[in-house]
Amino acid sequence: MTANASAGTGEAGDGKRRRLLVPVDGSAPAEAAARYAARYAAQLGAADVLIAHVRPAGTPADVDPALRAAEAVHAAGVACTQTIEQGDAIQAILRLAARADEIVIGRTGTGQAKEMVAGSVTQKILLLASCPVTVVGADAAISAAGSRHRLLLAVDGSARAAAAVAYACRLAAAHPAVAIELVNVVGPIPPGFLWESMTPQRLERYYQEEGERTLAGARAALAAAGVAFGQRICSGYVIDRLRDAARTGGCSRLVMGSSGHGTASGAMLGSVAYRAIHAFPVPVTIVKPG
């Protein structure tokens, strides 16, 4: 069953409007996701929102979470469509995602099962959805509607990071309100270096050279798309350095590939990506290669 609160004028991929799919279940993270999607769409100035409430079969109707979510979207002056369905949440969200450019979902996911830290539905959507997925925690910092939409784009030189770069290029090229801050957190120095000859100046030069090498492809892609960007190169514990970069750069969202940074990975989602969606102070967008 679908109810049009204020029908959107565009569909995914038409080159003009961007559609954000927001699954809701009445939880605080889901409502935060709706508020964030409203700000996000308002900042882009050319986006609408599809609110989806999926009830398990046989669930009695109560106060519809989609109505509350739609109020937040309308308050931001953004076009909004609601859909209410019964059945399996995963299947319904993936089916609706075919009509969307991006999924914006609360950190605990939707539905009854929450046995995984990130929420069972959210975790499965991250693994199965082909479009980018933005995860919003109940306590996520959400920028004001009138500010620029500043992305912290984390790059580690991998193919999956390249997919995140391509996503950011498309978004920034289509929407002037989007700003990009590139960041690379350089990993530990590999074995074999002569530590006795490694002065602080040489160490700093090593980090700078490694960071520049890793960011070269992303810089070229952004330049080719005509997108202006800032750049940061740092070293240390990845999540801490990314958090610092988001704070000092005034970024409203972290964008990264699904493999995260480094070589350690867990549960099919990169270890850094997995930690970021749990701990980051702003929403986190995970992008997989097409």
ZIBEL-V55106 format. One record per helix or strand of 3 or more residues. SS is the DSSP state (a for helix, b for strand). FROM is the first residue (numbers start at 1). LEN is the number of residues. If there is no record, write none. Layout:
BEGIN
SS_FROM_LEN / SS_FROM_LEN
END
This chain:
BEGIN
b_2_5 / b_18_7 / a_28_17 / b_47_9 / a_65_11 / b_80_7 / a_89_9 / b_102_5 / a_120_9 / b_132_5 / b_149_6 / a_159_16 / b_178_9 / a_195_3 / a_200_25 / b_229_7 / a_238_11 / b_253_5 / a_271_9 / b_283_5
END
